[in-house]
């Protein structure tokens, strides 16, 4: 595997990234955010590669979003300064690492409980307060305080602690087209205003509803990761066309046991079992009517019943995965190409960390 | 993270392996195989760690089973000599690596097509023939020739090639209790006998039906991987009890947004999305009535509706994953413990390889 090699000579299975599509995806989303005056903060979970985040910043992103302390450490080491970790950080080891990080970069985290806030406050120092945003559940049904009133109260407690600084409100919304998202944020900000607490930022997130970010006008920032590569799920969501998917998994047909069945070398240790709402495990570019019906760890079973043309043993295929972020996370390197020739081989630097 | 540390001080999420259960699982399965006179060949896919495979060999296993050329290379480098790769190996780069491997260890592979056989034959040399078993589809519905007659014919072509040696028949069966499995193997062996072709081995496989391996009496060898750790799926299959699961994923409750909802820090990048036929993503040891209903990459959403006692933020829980092999594959190291104290930290040496 080396730069200049033709991708059709790479051993399979392996994910490959189309440089032209990658660059267009970065430019397209930054252009939309610029047009609507929304600060954009890419989530690095999709690629975990500093070099790609640098390209996102060069296009106009204001900072990066990580999900884990270990990811933030890798990116801080790589020279990134504005890092938001959208996670409730708990436990002495992580809090100690967070303190060290906060001493050297412009760091912010989220909290959705008094427990998290107390832990953060105890670990930080008043000389270098940590910025904390309140995570709000505006319908996403994951983390987050449950009401604008609860958000304001938690913000108030953060604002009152000398080792913390209240940084704003944050949501991973159900959908930007739900009026509850905007209503929740506006209400919380209004209560904060009555309390005399400034709310520096309202951070919204997600790729699938990215191009409706302007429908939540109170938001000052948007976070998204998947858009840089795209995948079958972002196509289905109407975010992009299949030709705007930068990641393909190269696979080889290793067996044709029956006329209707092909076996690929891309199993759950390559594609993952993420169905993302689909009934099969990826889209075959060359055989769009083929269905990857089951995965074992190193085999994909493909039903060819609906295919007029069928692949033969040894033939290579490209798969658009259901979910790109989890595929990256399985590999130590990603291979990039332009017009079928390898341009770069980059280590997935922030994967495989201890926490 | 260090030896001697208490596991309840480890940062989460992380898989931990109970040394006592591990040792008992190795001994139990080897004992069964010894009792029934079946050679046992552990599949290293579950742990990918040479040190554990050495413990399996020390207990009486005759060799190891890998699924990828890269895995076999790691184990050959670690001193293992008898290696079976249960995969159709195709493509010049892998065939070249296979040739090098075959020159230094006692290697065997499988084939289920003339295409694979031709590739293997072309890459090997008559001075050091490669052993090839014919993979048979006895109902598993993955790879494998479709009939005893086809198996015998492919075996005959292998036996006729100077750079290959016919090593026997191999299956990953639907279930050992299906009479078709034994009938298929017996019939194929009988045809081979009529052809005057010796069949040195009949290799059967799988953990879920492992303790019915003796119901396929023609088989001379059994292969299995998951049994060394066990998981929720092997419990459901009746292979073991939940207390015989050596792997737990340590996780922390990071949020309690509502009375009925807890959020853990173990998402699909920790547990994987493997449902393995379950409707939720793992068994919580301390809260057996809790249900992990959805995973995002770094969050597990837990429904506590059926729980009389409920965990609080910061509390740590242990999860028996649905499928242990894919969890190992996400981590660079596994942590072992005895009575809650870390005994070893071993790198997952054969993960993340290029092919």
Interface residues (C-beta under 8 A of the other chain):
Chain A: X1 X9 X11 X12 X13 X14 X45 X67 X68 X87 X88 X90 X91 X93 X94 X112 X113 X115 X116 X119 X137 X141 X142 X143 X144 X145 X146 X252 X254 X255 X256 X257 X258 X261 X263 X265 X268 X269 X272 X273 X274 X275 X296 X297 X298 X299 X301 X312 X313 X314 X325 X326 X329 X330 X331 X332 X333 X352 X354 X355
Chain B: X1 X9 X11 X12 X13 X14 X45 X67 X68 X87 X88 X90 X91 X93 X94 X112 X113 X115 X116 X119 X137 X141 X142 X143 X144 X145 X146 X252 X254 X255 X256 X257 X258 X261 X263 X265 X268 X269 X272 X273 X274 X275 X296 X297 X298 X299 X301 X312 X313 X314 X325 X326 X329 X330 X331 X332 X333 X352 X354 X355
